[in-house]
């Protein structure tokens, strides 16, 4: 429900089911990125409820492209369907393929982002293959990336989500390596990287690094609670920084 103030600046209010006015964010697209098994879907949905905006999943963009193109048109996007056996290769090789797919998808994702900015329709964009490129600190496109560097924890995440598959250690290794690459790209672009744990306050910590929404006092959460006043990713313990091993020229062992 747009309102026009004396200065002509538009302020937006969203009415909840109880008729309560809720502040909307000052961004138009919020990118929630990170590798598989990091908690993106859960926090994306929590933030969607918090800001009263819809979620677009990058997986849906991939499925749409697969439906309207052929492998010769977009070979990278079709790769897992045309080469299913490649998923069992060495984790480093699988990560290289993940990176190639993310880069091939970038123009399609950027088109979706531009559409939401151009039509002034806020949305959360979540997925494994989204890159930090479209983000502009303080601008209409914001981003946050989640990264968990503990392979045992990621394995446990998969086991909890897909118990019938048993421990997926190879998949967890791929996820951590790919996540390191994404995290390095995000930091280089000035995009915050947040540790998923503790899960209970992840949405609050992500909202904190994004800053207050319209109509929301600085240092206070949209639910009226006080801000935690901690840095992005701070879970009460020292945050671990990670660098990427030799993938696309970004080298360095993980710091401890």
C-alpha positions in Angstrom: 0.0 0.0 0.0 2.1 3.0 -1.2 1.8 6.3 0.5 3.2 9.6 -0.6 4.6 12.0 2.0 5.1 15.8 1.8 8.4 15.4 0.1 7.0 13.1 -2.5 9.1 10.2 -1.2 7.1 7.0 -1.2 6.8 4.9 1.9 5.3 1.4 1.8 3.4 -0.4 4.5 2.4 -4.0 4.5 -0.6 -5.1 6.5 -0.4 -8.5 8.2 -3.3 -10.9 8.6 -4.2 -9.1 11.8 -4.2 -5.7 10.1 -0.9 -4.7 11.8 1.3 -2.4 9.7 4.7 -3.9 9.0 7.8 -2.1 7.7 9.1 -3.2 4.3 12.8 -3.4 3.5 14.6 -0.7 1.6 16.0 -3.3 -0.8 14.2 -4.7 -3.8 16.1 -8.0 -4.2 17.7 -9.9 -1.3 20.1 -12.6 -2.6 20.6 -15.5 -0.1 23.4 -17.5 -1.4 25.7 -20.4 -0.4 26.3 -24.0 -1.1 23.9 -26.8 -0.6 23.1 -27.9 3.0 23.9 -24.5 4.6 20.3 -23.6 5.6 19.4 -21.1 2.8 15.9 -22.4 2.3 15.0 -22.1 6.0 16.4 -18.7 6.5 14.9 -17.5 3.2 11.4 -18.5 4.3 11.9 -16.9 7.7 13.1 -13.6 6.1 10.1 -13.8 3.7 7.7 -13.9 6.6 9.7 -11.2 8.4 9.6 -8.7 5.5 6.3 -10.0 3.9 7.9 -10.6 0.5 7.9 -13.7 -1.7 10.8 -16.1 -2.4 12.1 -17.0 -5.8 14.2 -20.2 -5.8 17.1 -20.4 -8.3 16.2 -24.1 -8.8 12.9 -22.9 -10.4 14.9 -20.8 -12.9 17.1 -23.8 -13.7 14.0 -26.0 -14.3 12.5 -23.4 -16.6 15.7 -23.1 -18.7 16.0 -26.9 -18.9 12.4 -27.0 -20.2 12.9 -24.5 -23.0 16.4 -25.1 -24.1 18.4 -28.0 -25.5 21.9 -29.3 -24.3 23.6 -27.7 -27.3 22.1 -24.3 -26.3 23.2 -24.3 -22.7 25.5 -27.3 -22.2 26.6 -26.2 -18.7 23.0 -25.9 -17.4 22.1 -29.3 -18.8 25.4 -31.0 -17.6 24.0 -33.0 -14.7 21.3 -34.5 -16.9 23.6 -35.3 -19.8 26.5 -36.5 -17.5 24.9 -37.9 -14.3 27.9 -40.1 -13.6 30.1 -36.9 -13.2 28.5 -36.3 -9.8 30.7 -39.2 -8.4 34.0 -37.6 -9.6 36.6 -36.2 -7.2 35.0 -33.4 -5.1 37.4 -30.8 -6.7 36.2 -31.7 -10.2 32.5 -31.5 -9.1 33.1 -28.1 -7.6 34.7 -26.8 -10.9 31.5 -28.0 -12.6 29.3 -26.2 -10.0 31.2 -23.0 -10.6 30.8 -23.3 -14.4 27.1 -23.8 -14.0 26.7 -20.8 -11.7 28.6 -18.6 -14.2 26.4 -19.9 -17.1 23.2 -19.1 -15.1 24.4 -15.6 -14.2 22.7 -13.8 -17.1 19.3 -15.4 -16.4 19.5 -14.6 -12.7 20.6 -11.1 -13.4 17.6 -10.6 -15.7 15.2 -11.7 -12.9 17.0 -9.3 -10.5 16.7 -6.4 -13.0 13.0 -7.2 -13.5 12.2 -6.9 -9.8 14.3 -3.8 -9.4 12.6 -2.2 -12.5 9.1 -3.1 -11.4 9.7 -2.2 -7.8 8.6 -5.6 -6.5 10.6 -6.8 -3.5 11.7 -10.5 -3.5 14.1 -12.8 -1.9 16.2 -14.8 -4.4 17.7 -18.0 -2.9 19.8 -20.8 -4.3 23.1 -22.7 -4.7 24.0 -21.2 -8.1 23.4 -17.5 -7.3 26.6 -15.3 -7.3 27.2 -12.1 -5.4 27.7 -10.1 -8.6 24.3 -8.3 -8.7 24.6 -7.0 -5.1 25.2 -3.3 -4.5 26.0 -2.3 -0.9 23.3 0.1 0.2 21.5 -0.2 -3.1 18.4 -2.0 -4.3 20.1 -5.4 -4.5 21.5 -6.8 -1.3 23.1 -10.1 -0.6 24.2 -12.4 2.2 25.9 -15.7 1.9 25.8 -18.6 4.3 28.9 -20.8 4.9 29.5 -23.8 7.2 33.0 -25.1 6.9 32.6 -28.2 9.1 32.1 -31.2 6.8 30.8 -33.3 9.6 28.1 -30.7 10.3 27.1 -30.5 6.7 27.0 -34.3 6.5 24.7 -34.3 9.6 22.5 -31.6 7.9 22.0 -33.9 4.9 21.4 -36.9 7.1 18.7 -35.0 9.0 17.1 -33.8 5.7 17.5 -37.1 3.7 17.8 -39.9 6.2 17.1 -42.6 3.6 20.3 -41.7 1.7 22.6 -42.3 4.7 25.7 -40.2 5.4 26.5 -38.2 2.2 30.2 -37.5 3.0 31.2 -36.9 -0.7 28.4 -34.5 -1.2 29.3 -32.7 2.0 32.9 -32.3 0.9 31.7 -30.8 -2.4 29.4 -28.5 -0.6 32.1 -27.2 1.8 34.6 -26.7 -1.1 32.1 -24.9 -3.3 30.9 -22.9 -0.2 34.5 -21.7 0.4 34.7 -20.4 -3.2 31.3 -18.6 -2.9 32.3 -17.1 0.4 35.6 -15.8 -1.0 33.7 -14.3 -4.0 31.2 -12.7 -1.6 33.9 -11.2 0.7 35.8 -9.8 -2.3 32.5 -8.1 -3.4 31.9 -6.7 0.1 29.0 -9.0 0.7 28.6 -10.3 4.2 29.2 -14.0 4.9 27.2 -15.4 7.9 27.8 -18.6 9.8 24.6 -20.7 9.9 25.0 -21.8 13.5 23.4 -21.2 15.9 20.3 -21.9 13.8 17.9 -20.4 16.3 18.9 -16.8 15.6 20.1 -17.0 12.0 17.3 -14.9 10.6 18.0 -12.3 13.2 21.7 -12.2 12.4 21.0 -11.9 8.7 18.5 -9.1 9.2 21.1 -7.3 11.4 23.7 -7.3 8.7 21.2 -5.9 6.2 20.3 -3.0 8.5 16.9 -1.7 9.7 13.9 -1.8 7.4 11.7 1.2 6.7 9.9 2.3 9.8 12.2 0.2 12.0 14.5 1.7 14.6 18.2 1.1 14.1 19.5 -1.6 16.5 16.0 -3.2 16.9 14.6 -6.2 15.2 11.3 -6.1 13.3 9.7 -8.0 16.2 10.5 -5.2 18.5 13.4 -7.0 20.3 16.8 -5.3 20.7 19.6 -5.8 18.2 22.4 -8.1 19.2 25.1 -5.6 18.3 27.4 -8.3 17.0 29.2 -8.6 13.8 27.9 -10.7 10.9 28.3 -14.3 11.6 29.1 -13.8 15.3 27.7 -16.8 17.1 29.3 -16.0 20.4 32.6 -17.6 19.4 35.4 -16.3 17.2 34.2 -16.4 13.6 36.4 -18.6 11.4 37.6 -17.1 8.1 38.1 -19.4 5.1 39.8 -19.0 1.8 39.5 -21.1 -1.3 42.0 -23.7 -2.4 43.2 -23.4 -6.0 39.9 -22.9 -7.7 39.8 -20.4 -10.5 43.1 -18.8 -9.3 42.0 -18.1 -5.7 44.4 -20.0 -3.5 45.0 -20.4 0.1 44.5 -23.0 2.8 41.5 -22.6 5.2 42.4 -20.5 8.2 41.7 -21.9 11.6 
